[in-house]
């Protein structure tokens, strides 16, 4: 073979290798040295405010998750260890509160999924999934053997995200049947020494959009999309030379330390049009918005120019094309009174009331 032919073949092999290793639908590159001001109105078409009813039967301690289903707002409160339900106007309609160690009861709620089947909750302490009907009667209970903290449901099977455990085979993601048997494990974590900084309290791992399922390990750089029983790399996130190495375990680091020299994505949200993620730089929360069609990304500190004067944009939840923020009533009154001016339904708000929800409807 001639020298030129050899060189051409080598270049072709390199090209094919690069194409295969970068086969992502979306590449998000955050240039942390050149962040820009992001105006919220570029990506959000409307903001609605919901004042949650407060009563003796409904006092929310700490919101861990919000899900919307058939004109109802479902709120997982990990302090009250219950699921509160409100209508779209904030009126309290019921509460799943079955704490205990007896039949049909749970010990410690960590996640929930609401569907036409009912309210599925993950009991972290007993390693079980409990499905309740909408009258809060237990329909099914599935025990499993993993140390799971998050769950999604596809058909009649479950996908659970596992926190680090001392077991030999430690998979971050497991597919579990309705009897609790492990169908298959995905994304092995590797050897675990029994110690972790427990950074997992913030970052989300699952996202569902129009029956499309996404997964990313805590603070991971790759977001995977479910195809049949496989998970293909779909979105790749890069922070340049500040990207956390893929071959290291985030639990070995204190991400809040001044000595932590990487930028990591915190939460990620996926709509039909956008991929939204947030990250912290010098203890300031920034957002990145990527148009899934044009592939254009804008990153930086978000300016809330829809609610004039509101120096806050801090959604922690996403569902049904809404980014959802929760603000304690006391903070609304003392720090963000412009929200009360924006929505007159908040008149008469008391510092002891339940949190106020802000629903940011993403453009579609």
Phi, psi and omega per residue, in radians:
X1 nan 2.356 -3.136
X2 -1.238 2.784 -3.109
X3 -1.052 -0.738 -3.133
X4 -1.113 -0.697 3.119
X5 -1.116 -0.706 3.123
X6 -1.088 -0.723 -3.139
X7 -1.136 -0.722 3.133
X8 -1.117 -0.754 3.119
X9 -1.082 -0.718 3.129
X10 -1.099 -0.731 3.132
X11 -1.145 -0.656 3.110
X12 -1.126 -0.726 3.135
X13 -1.116 -0.739 3.110
X14 -1.113 -0.742 3.140
X15 -1.080 -0.789 3.130
X16 -1.112 -0.684 3.139
X17 -1.119 -0.751 3.134
X18 -1.134 -0.699 -3.124
X19 -1.109 -0.720 -3.125
X20 -1.194 -0.687 -3.083
X21 -1.354 -0.228 -3.130
X22 -2.092 0.592 -3.075
X23 -1.488 1.205 3.137
X24 -1.979 2.542 3.066
X25 -1.174 -0.656 -3.092
X26 -2.361 2.309 3.043
X27 -1.955 2.082 3.122
X28 -1.884 2.043 3.108
X29 -2.034 2.067 -3.137
X30 -1.749 1.989 3.096
X31 -1.531 1.584 -3.012
X32 -1.185 -0.281 3.126
X33 -1.449 -0.275 -3.082
X34 -2.342 1.019 3.114
X35 -1.338 2.555 -3.132
X36 -2.040 2.893 3.059
X37 -1.346 2.226 -3.121
X38 -1.860 2.046 3.136
X39 -1.485 2.224 -3.019
X40 -1.057 -0.595 -3.084
X41 -1.125 -0.251 3.083
X42 -1.209 -0.455 -3.023
X43 -2.160 -0.256 -3.104
X44 -2.048 2.299 -3.106
X45 -1.676 -0.348 -3.096
X46 -2.836 2.694 3.057
X47 -2.245 2.222 3.066
X48 -2.051 2.567 -3.080
X49 -1.996 2.346 3.118
X50 -2.174 2.133 3.052
X51 -1.612 1.994 -3.114
X52 -1.346 2.298 3.116
X53 -1.060 2.482 3.090
X54 -2.048 2.284 3.098
X55 -2.657 3.073 3.125
X56 -1.102 -0.456 3.123
X57 -1.582 -0.058 -3.042
X58 -2.538 1.532 3.040
X59 -2.192 1.915 -3.040
X60 -1.439 2.282 -3.140
X61 -1.615 -0.962 3.138
X62 -2.670 2.109 -3.112
X63 -1.383 2.139 3.106
X64 -1.785 -0.455 -3.132
X65 -2.816 2.573 3.054
X66 -2.237 2.315 3.077
X67 -2.360 2.465 3.114
X68 -1.811 2.366 3.088
X69 -2.706 2.083 3.089
X70 0.819 1.070 3.081
X71 1.076 0.381 3.060
X72 -2.141 2.585 3.077
X73 -1.897 2.054 3.136
X74 -1.814 2.203 -3.079
X75 -2.136 2.076 3.039
X76 -1.517 2.058 3.138
X77 -1.862 1.887 -3.073
X78 -1.416 -0.153 3.044
X79 -1.512 -0.787 3.063
X80 -1.378 -0.252 3.126
X81 1.056 0.858 -3.062
X82 -2.650 2.905 3.044
X83 -2.015 2.021 3.121
X84 -1.677 2.523 -3.080
X85 -2.193 2.316 -3.140
X86 -2.281 2.722 2.993
X87 -1.424 3.111 -3.026
X88 -1.153 -0.262 3.101
X89 -1.682 -0.008 3.090
X90 1.694 0.048 3.117
X91 -1.299 2.328 -3.126
X92 -1.249 2.244 -3.094
X93 -2.079 -0.217 3.138
X94 2.898 3.016 -3.078
X95 -2.617 2.253 2.980
X96 -1.538 1.882 -3.091
X97 -2.435 1.478 -3.073
X98 -2.075 0.778 -3.120
X99 -1.181 2.419 3.115
X100 2.606 -3.097 -3.113
X101 -2.005 0.201 -3.107
X102 -1.642 -3.088 3.120
X103 -1.017 2.345 3.114
X104 1.326 0.184 -3.101
X105 -2.017 2.853 3.108
X106 -2.201 2.901 -3.108
X107 -1.861 -0.896 -3.058
X108 -2.514 1.903 -3.136
X109 -1.369 2.407 3.124
X110 -2.207 -0.413 -3.131
X111 -2.737 2.887 3.090
X112 -2.613 2.705 3.011
X113 -2.435 2.203 -3.131
X114 -1.925 2.304 3.135
X115 -2.614 -3.033 3.116
X116 -1.103 -0.320 3.126
X117 -1.343 -0.423 -3.121
X118 2.399 -2.689 -3.115
X119 -1.892 1.948 3.112
X120 -1.708 2.252 3.113
X121 -2.162 2.628 3.095
X122 -1.816 2.090 3.092
X123 -1.646 1.862 -3.038
X124 -1.147 -0.612 -3.049
X125 -1.303 -0.716 -3.076
X126 -1.695 0.033 -3.138
X127 0.906 1.079 -3.118
X128 -2.605 2.728 3.064
X129 -1.967 2.220 -3.099
X130 -2.083 2.224 3.122
X131 -1.851 2.092 3.110
X132 -1.906 2.574 3.000
X133 -1.363 -3.138 -3.042
X134 -1.368 0.018 2.971
X135 -1.800 0.154 3.054
X136 1.244 0.459 3.017
X137 -1.631 2.383 -3.125
X138 -1.224 2.234 3.112
X139 -1.769 -0.783 -3.087
X140 -2.551 2.664 3.036
X141 -2.385 2.268 -3.134
X142 -2.158 2.052 3.065
X143 -1.609 2.638 3.126
X144 -2.513 3.004 -2.999
X145 -1.850 -0.002 -3.047
X146 -1.622 2.938 -3.123
X147 -1.722 1.201 -2.927
X148 -1.666 2.602 3.138
X149 -2.215 -0.232 -3.115
X150 -2.442 2.659 -3.096
X151 -2.592 2.552 2.891
X152 -2.284 2.781 -3.070
X153 -2.097 2.297 3.013
X154 -2.238 2.107 -3.076
X155 0.976 -2.073 -3.122
X156 -1.909 0.204 -3.133
X157 -2.040 2.914 -3.069
X158 -2.130 2.640 2.977
X159 -2.108 2.153 -3.100
X160 -2.059 2.504 3.024
X161 -1.704 2.269 -3.053
X162 -1.848 2.337 3.013
X163 -1.364 2.848 -3.141
X164 -0.960 2.387 -3.128
X165 -2.451 2.840 -3.101
X166 -1.404 0.055 -3.126
X167 -1.227 2.694 -3.085
X168 -1.093 -0.885 3.110
X169 -1.679 1.849 -3.055
X170 -1.999 1.656 3.124
X171 -1.644 2.397 3.128
X172 -1.254 -0.551 -3.098
X173 -2.241 2.314 3.112
X174 -2.305 2.485 3.076
X175 -1.727 2.132 -3.011
X176 -2.158 2.364 3.111
X177 -1.466 3.101 -3.030
X178 -1.189 -0.210 3.089
X179 -1.697 0.050 3.115
X180 1.544 0.049 3.131
X181 -1.386 2.434 3.128
X182 -1.351 2.063 3.089
X183 -1.349 -0.783 3.132
X184 -2.906 2.599 3.044
X185 -1.840 2.577 -3.103
X186 -2.292 2.667 3.057
X187 0.980 1.206 3.111
X188 -1.044 2.392 -3.091
X189 -1.461 -0.418 -3.084
X190 1.600 -2.995 -3.074
X191 -1.130 2.382 -3.099
X192 -2.167 2.244 -3.021
X193 -1.613 0.102 3.080
X194 1.548 0.034 3.131
X195 -2.187 2.477 3.108
X196 -2.684 2.676 3.125
X197 -1.385 -0.086 3.096
X198 1.006 0.787 3.082
X199 -1.319 -0.090 -2.976
X200 -1.235 -0.048 -3.064
X201 -1.192 -0.218 -3.040
X202 -1.947 -1.066 -2.971
X203 -1.068 2.417 3.073
X204 -1.551 2.811 -3.088
X205 -2.134 -0.445 -3.126
X206 -2.003 2.621 3.014
X207 -2.596 2.342 3.129
X208 -2.119 2.295 3.114
X209 -2.476 1.995 3.121
X210 0.862 0.912 3.107
X211 1.128 0.277 2.994
X212 -1.836 2.318 -3.009
X213 -1.941 2.313 -3.117
X214 -2.171 2.601 3.133
X215 -2.487 2.459 3.004
X216 -2.568 2.254 3.072
X217 -0.973 2.713 -3.110
X218 -0.852 2.187 3.103
X219 1.059 0.372 -3.092
X220 -1.268 2.779 3.138
X221 -1.606 -0.210 -3.116
X222 -2.099 2.330 3.031
X223 -1.856 2.162 -3.074
X224 -1.739 2.615 3.120
X225 -2.051 2.366 -3.105
X226 -1.321 2.279 3.029
X227 -2.356 1.885 -2.998
X228 1.034 -2.112 3.125
X229 -1.885 0.392 3.107
X230 -2.093 2.785 3.109
X231 -2.146 1.965 -3.089
X232 -1.747 2.461 3.065
X233 -1.043 2.125 -3.044
X234 -2.009 -0.674 -3.107
X235 -2.304 2.261 3.119
X236 -1.968 2.322 -3.094
X237 -2.015 2.292 3.136
X238 -2.298 2.361 3.014
X239 -1.973 0.544 -3.140
X240 1.115 -2.392 -3.119
X241 -1.286 -0.013 3.068
X242 -1.724 0.123 -3.135
X243 -1.246 2.306 3.139
X244 -1.196 2.280 -3.082
X245 -1.060 2.357 -3.073
X246 -1.185 -0.394 -3.075
X247 -1.587 0.174 3.116
X248 -1.987 2.738 -3.106
X249 -1.722 2.108 -3.053
X250 -1.092 -0.449 3.137
X251 -1.180 -0.225 3.092
X252 -1.427 -0.067 -3.059
X253 -2.158 2.595 2.972
X254 -1.633 1.771 -3.024
X255 -1.214 -0.208 3.141
X256 -1.671 -0.007 -3.135
X257 -1.368 2.580 3.072
X258 -1.143 -0.329 -3.130
X259 -1.490 -0.159 3.113
X260 -1.325 1.988 -2.947
X261 -1.805 0.465 3.134
X262 -2.141 2.813 2.989
X263 -1.917 2.296 3.127
X264 -2.228 2.579 3.072
X265 -1.300 2.534 3.079
X266 -1.658 -1.664 3.136
X267 -1.597 2.748 3.028
X268 -2.339 2.520 -3.129
X269 -2.339 2.450 -3.093
X270 -2.279 2.118 3.038
X271 -1.978 -3.076 3.109
X272 -1.080 -0.619 -3.024
X273 -1.767 -0.566 -2.920
X274 -2.207 2.663 2.841
X275 -1.978 2.102 -3.119
X276 -2.039 2.283 3.051
X277 -2.459 2.757 3.103
X278 -2.160 2.762 3.126
X279 -2.692 2.774 -3.126
X280 -1.900 2.336 3.075
X281 -2.317 2.021 -3.075
X282 0.966 0.767 3.083
X283 1.126 0.287 3.076
X284 -1.949 2.271 -3.116
X285 -1.400 2.210 3.099
X286 -2.073 2.765 3.109
X287 -2.142 2.663 3.054
X288 -2.190 2.242 3.115
X289 -2.031 2.169 3.127
X290 -2.142 2.190 3.066
X291 -1.350 2.111 -3.053
X292 -1.211 -0.344 3.139
X293 -1.594 -0.881 -3.104
X294 -1.450 -0.299 -3.109
X295 1.200 0.224 -3.135
X296 -1.430 2.299 -3.129
X297 -2.026 2.347 2.986
X298 -2.163 2.300 -3.083
X299 -2.320 2.537 3.074
X300 2.697 -2.888 3.104
X301 -1.363 2.234 -3.058
X302 -1.513 2.288 3.103
X303 -1.763 2.118 3.140
X304 -1.435 1.573 -3.115
X305 -1.670 0.151 3.078
X306 -1.574 -0.812 3.010
X307 -1.719 1.711 -3.044
X308 -1.004 2.225 3.092
X309 1.582 -0.109 3.133
X310 -1.477 1.817 -3.121
X311 -1.544 1.003 -3.125
X312 -2.767 2.318 2.915
X313 -2.564 1.772 -2.990
X314 -2.481 0.940 3.118
X315 -1.113 2.482 3.129
X316 -2.088 -0.099 -3.041
X317 -2.433 2.797 3.132
X318 -2.590 2.383 3.016
X319 -2.917 2.508 3.029
X320 0.934 0.762 3.097
X321 1.211 0.319 3.097
X322 -2.053 2.288 2.839
X323 -1.472 2.313 -3.002
X324 -2.127 2.218 3.077
X325 -1.956 2.598 3.097
X326 -2.195 2.193 -3.132
X327 -2.163 2.240 3.103
X328 -1.032 2.459 -3.085
X329 -0.979 -0.673 3.139
X330 -1.062 -0.710 -3.139
X331 -1.235 -0.595 3.079
X332 -1.055 -0.797 -3.089
X333 -1.199 -0.795 -3.003
X334 -1.541 -0.604 -3.023
X335 -1.977 -0.462 -3.064
X336 -2.280 0.974 -3.125
X337 -1.119 -0.291 3.134
X338 -1.117 -0.422 3.083
X339 -1.154 -0.630 3.112
X340 -1.223 -0.542 3.076
X341 -1.288 -0.596 -3.128
X342 -1.208 -0.665 -3.131
X343 -2.259 1.911 -3.049
X344 -1.210 -0.189 3.115
X345 -1.170 -0.235 3.137
X346 -1.493 0.015 3.107
X347 -1.078 2.371 -3.091
X348 1.519 0.128 3.114
X349 -1.091 2.367 -3.132
X350 -1.939 2.685 -3.129
X351 -1.130 -0.327 -3.132
X352 -1.659 0.043 3.140
X353 -1.281 2.873 3.053
X354 -1.149 2.841 -3.124
X355 -1.000 2.742 3.046
X356 -1.740 2.344 -3.137
X357 -1.795 2.413 3.034
X358 -2.011 2.136 -3.134
X359 -1.837 1.943 3.116
X360 -1.666 1.888 -3.122
X361 -1.440 2.058 -3.119
X362 -1.294 2.571 3.070
X363 -1.159 2.546 -3.074
X364 -2.170 nan nan
